[in-house]
Each structure stands twice: as C-alpha cells, then as structure tokens.
Amino acid sequence: MIVDCHTQIWDSSAQVRHLNLGSSNELRADAAWHLAASEPVDRSIVLGFKSRYLEAEISNTFVADYVRRHSTKLVGFAGIDPTDPNCLTELAQAQEVLKLKGITLSPGLQDFHPCDTRAMRVYDECAQRRMPVLFQQNNRNPASRLEYARPIHLDEVATDFPDLRIVIAHAGYPWIDETIVMLGKHRYVYAEISGLLSQPWIAYNALLSAYQYGVIDRLLFGSDFPFRSPASCIETLYSINQISHGTNLPAIPRENLRGIVERDALALLGIAERRPAPAASTVVEDE
C-alpha cells in the first residue's frame, strides 16, 4: 500500500491568495493533473486549508466534492482554523456531512500558538471523533509565524491527548531534530517527508537521523503535489544513498526506504476503510 499523505488541489490562484506559495500561479493543481500524478500510488490524501489570518481557503466542500468522485483513490482532510468561532461546527460538518477523514492545521499560517486554548478544543474534538491532525508548515511565506510552527510545541498537545494521531508535515523542517525526538517520545506522532526530497542532502540527513534514532518506521510518504510528483519523490527516495557513495557516510538500509514508501499510513492513522466481513456460509448437512 503506497499512500501519498500530502497533496493539494485548487482551481485557481484565487483559492490560495495571500498564501504566497511561490510559483503557485503557474502550477497546474487541478483535478485532472492531480489524478494523473497520483497514478503510481494507491491512495492520496487531499488537504483542505483555511486561514482567516491570510484570507485564504481551499474549502472543505471543494475537497469533499473532488474526493467523493474518486472515493477509491482519494481521502480528504478538512482545513480547520481554530481562530474561527465556528471551527467546531465546521469540524463536525466535515466528518458527518462531507465525510472527510482528518483535519489540517497550520499554526504559523493561521496565527495561533499550537497550545492555544481554542486549538486545544479542536484537538479534544478530533480525539473524540478519532480524526487525525496533520500540521502543515510553509516557512517561506513572509507572513508565517515561525515560532508557532516549531514541532516541540506539539509535545504538550501529544501529552494531553495521547490517543490523538498527529502528523508533522515536512518532518518539521527546519526543526527536524525536534520532530525526531517527538517521534521517539509519543506513540501516535508521525512525520511525513513531503518537501524534503527536493533537497536531497537535507533529506538524507533527516532520514539517517531517524534511522539512527530508531524512529524511521514513524516516517510516512508524501509528495507535496503540485510542487513535486509522487513518482519523482519515490525515485529520489530510493536513490538517496547516492549521496554516501565514495564517502565514509553510512547508507540507509533499502528496506527502511521501502518501508517509508509502502507504509500503510491510513491504517496507522486509524482511518483505513473497514471492509465488511464476508457473510457466513450456510452449511446444509445431509440427514
């Protein structure tokens, strides 16, 4: 099972205005391109986004409509903004009406501390609803509050909500060491590696650190589409040890790299679809 844990779509740059995604205006991020790019993977998680701070939104309805049309391939996560007074109502609607499986938060781009009381209410609701929370980062945005993006702030969240599944996007870059410590400390904290694979040296060091710290099995695959395709990310991941060729640098075992690619993230996050048990066969005994 190959699960791409980090993809986004939008119809126009108006949906992500003020988000400052760099070359987003030139990127194709519509449904046709997303589906084509998702061909090498079994499932793709499509992330919504909402920020009152930036006046930007990829609406939950937009994500849900797209995911519903391709329900065997796609899984939707709602964009929830804890600073919005209606956030808990939107969260309930996301699960109960729109059938979205998790939520996406971005403290740095939504202007809230991860331990803000409003956010803690969202975590509590997600824990009760068994909805995983993916924490996004976009540190290149000039408006981003970098202090709020630090993974170490999630320590209190994971401690207060030990059963809440948490995913740290981009392995928490540039605070990768903080993320690795979090993976080692908390049972249900994971990290996905989207964004890292465009920087092979950083990716190699992050993966090696996770391997040496004994938490590489907590890393999930992510492409960060439309900025990179799943195919190119898989290729880069499998060739990451080329950096160590001809040096004394250690190689990361290939089985561990394969484990990242083939890890069933949906099962780990508690959102794998449960198939109905086969009907019991009726045995007619001869009299």
HUHULIN-V927569 format. One record per backbone hydrogen bond with DSSP energy under -0.5 kcal/mol. CO is the residue of the C=O (numbers start at 1). NH is the residue of the N-H. E is the energy in kcal/mol with one decimal. If there is no record, write none. Layout:
co=CO nh=NH e=E
co=CO nh=NH e=E
This chain:
co=1 nh=3 e=-0.6
co=2 nh=4 e=-0.5
co=2 nh=42 e=-1.8
co=2 nh=43 e=-2.0
co=3 nh=5 e=-0.9
co=4 nh=45 e=-3.1
co=6 nh=224 e=-2.2
co=6 nh=225 e=-0.9
co=7 nh=47 e=-2.6
co=12 nh=15 e=-1.6
co=13 nh=16 e=-1.0
co=14 nh=17 e=-0.9
co=15 nh=57 e=-1.4
co=16 nh=19 e=-2.1
co=21 nh=23 e=-1.0
co=23 nh=26 e=-1.6
co=23 nh=27 e=-0.9
co=27 nh=29 e=-0.7
co=29 nh=10 e=-2.3
co=30 nh=34 e=-2.3
co=31 nh=35 e=-2.8
co=32 nh=36 e=-2.0
co=33 nh=37 e=-2.4
co=34 nh=38 e=-1.7
co=36 nh=39 e=-1.1
co=37 nh=40 e=-0.6
co=38 nh=41 e=-1.6
co=43 nh=4 e=-2.7
co=44 nh=46 e=-0.5
co=44 nh=75 e=-2.4
co=45 nh=7 e=-1.3
co=45 nh=47 e=-0.5
co=46 nh=77 e=-2.7
co=49 nh=58 e=-2.8
co=51 nh=55 e=-0.9
co=51 nh=56 e=-1.9
co=56 nh=51 e=-2.6
co=57 nh=59 e=-0.7
co=58 nh=49 e=-1.9
co=59 nh=63 e=-2.1
co=60 nh=64 e=-3.0
co=61 nh=65 e=-2.6
co=62 nh=66 e=-1.7
co=63 nh=67 e=-2.8
co=64 nh=68 e=-2.6
co=65 nh=69 e=-1.2
co=66 nh=70 e=-0.6
co=67 nh=70 e=-1.2
co=68 nh=71 e=-0.9
co=70 nh=73 e=-1.8
co=70 nh=74 e=-2.5
co=73 nh=44 e=-2.0
co=75 nh=46 e=-3.3
co=76 nh=101 e=-2.6
co=76 nh=102 e=-0.8
co=77 nh=48 e=-1.9
co=78 nh=80 e=-0.7
co=78 nh=104 e=-3.1
co=80 nh=82 e=-0.6
co=81 nh=84 e=-2.2
co=84 nh=87 e=-2.2
co=86 nh=90 e=-2.4
co=87 nh=91 e=-2.3
co=88 nh=92 e=-2.2
co=89 nh=93 e=-2.3
co=90 nh=94 e=-2.3
co=91 nh=95 e=-1.8
co=92 nh=96 e=-3.0
co=93 nh=97 e=-2.0
co=93 nh=98 e=-2.4
co=94 nh=100 e=-3.1
co=101 nh=132 e=-0.5
co=102 nh=78 e=-2.8
co=103 nh=134 e=-2.7
co=104 nh=80 e=-1.8
co=105 nh=136 e=-3.4
co=106 nh=109 e=-1.0
co=106 nh=110 e=-1.4
co=107 nh=111 e=-1.1
co=107 nh=112 e=-1.6
co=108 nh=145 e=-2.3
co=113 nh=116 e=-2.6
co=116 nh=120 e=-2.4
co=117 nh=121 e=-1.6
co=118 nh=122 e=-1.2
co=119 nh=123 e=-2.4
co=120 nh=124 e=-2.3
co=121 nh=125 e=-2.1
co=122 nh=126 e=-2.5
co=123 nh=127 e=-2.8
co=124 nh=128 e=-2.1
co=125 nh=129 e=-2.1
co=126 nh=130 e=-0.9
co=126 nh=131 e=-2.5
co=127 nh=130 e=-0.5
co=130 nh=132 e=-0.5
co=132 nh=103 e=-2.3
co=133 nh=135 e=-0.5
co=133 nh=167 e=-2.6
co=134 nh=105 e=-2.6
co=134 nh=136 e=-0.7
co=135 nh=169 e=-2.4
co=138 nh=141 e=-1.3
co=141 nh=144 e=-2.0
co=144 nh=146 e=-1.1
co=145 nh=148 e=-1.1
co=145 nh=149 e=-0.6
co=146 nh=149 e=-1.4
co=147 nh=150 e=-1.0
co=150 nh=153 e=-1.5
co=151 nh=154 e=-2.2
co=152 nh=155 e=-1.6
co=153 nh=157 e=-0.6
co=154 nh=158 e=-2.9
co=155 nh=159 e=-2.0
co=156 nh=160 e=-2.5
co=157 nh=161 e=-2.0
co=159 nh=162 e=-0.5
co=161 nh=164 e=-1.8
co=164 nh=166 e=-0.5
co=165 nh=133 e=-2.7
co=166 nh=190 e=-3.2
co=167 nh=135 e=-3.0
co=167 nh=169 e=-0.7
co=168 nh=171 e=-1.0
co=168 nh=192 e=-2.0
co=169 nh=172 e=-2.5
co=170 nh=173 e=-2.2
co=172 nh=175 e=-2.6
co=174 nh=176 e=-0.7
co=175 nh=179 e=-1.6
co=176 nh=180 e=-2.4
co=177 nh=181 e=-2.0
co=178 nh=182 e=-2.0
co=179 nh=183 e=-2.3
co=180 nh=184 e=-1.7
co=181 nh=185 e=-1.5
co=182 nh=186 e=-2.4
co=186 nh=189 e=-1.2
co=188 nh=166 e=-2.5
co=188 nh=190 e=-0.5
co=190 nh=168 e=-2.5
co=191 nh=220 e=-2.9
co=192 nh=171 e=-1.8
co=193 nh=196 e=-1.4
co=193 nh=197 e=-0.8
co=195 nh=198 e=-0.7
co=196 nh=199 e=-2.4
co=196 nh=203 e=-0.5
co=199 nh=202 e=-0.5
co=199 nh=203 e=-2.6
co=200 nh=204 e=-3.1
co=201 nh=205 e=-2.1
co=202 nh=206 e=-2.3
co=203 nh=207 e=-2.8
co=204 nh=208 e=-2.7
co=205 nh=209 e=-2.3
co=206 nh=210 e=-2.2
co=207 nh=211 e=-2.4
co=208 nh=212 e=-2.9
co=209 nh=213 e=-2.0
co=210 nh=214 e=-0.6
co=210 nh=215 e=-2.9
co=210 nh=216 e=-0.8
co=211 nh=214 e=-0.8
co=215 nh=218 e=-2.2
co=216 nh=219 e=-1.4
co=218 nh=191 e=-1.8
co=220 nh=193 e=-1.9
co=221 nh=5 e=-2.4
co=224 nh=227 e=-2.2
co=225 nh=8 e=-1.7
co=229 nh=233 e=-1.9
co=230 nh=234 e=-2.5
co=231 nh=235 e=-2.2
co=232 nh=236 e=-2.3
co=233 nh=237 e=-2.5
co=234 nh=238 e=-2.3
co=235 nh=239 e=-1.2
co=237 nh=240 e=-1.3
co=239 nh=242 e=-1.9
co=240 nh=243 e=-1.4
co=241 nh=244 e=-1.2
co=241 nh=245 e=-0.6
co=242 nh=245 e=-0.8
co=244 nh=247 e=-1.9
co=251 nh=253 e=-0.6
co=253 nh=256 e=-1.0
co=253 nh=257 e=-1.5
co=254 nh=258 e=-2.9
co=255 nh=259 e=-1.7
co=256 nh=260 e=-1.4
co=257 nh=261 e=-1.8
co=258 nh=262 e=-2.8
co=259 nh=263 e=-0.7
co=260 nh=221 e=-0.6
co=260 nh=263 e=-0.6
co=263 nh=3 e=-0.5
co=263 nh=265 e=-1.8
co=264 nh=268 e=-1.9
co=265 nh=269 e=-2.4
co=266 nh=271 e=-2.6
co=266 nh=272 e=-0.9
co=267 nh=270 e=-1.2
co=273 nh=275 e=-0.7
co=281 nh=283 e=-0.6
co=282 nh=284 e=-0.6
co=283 nh=285 e=-0.7
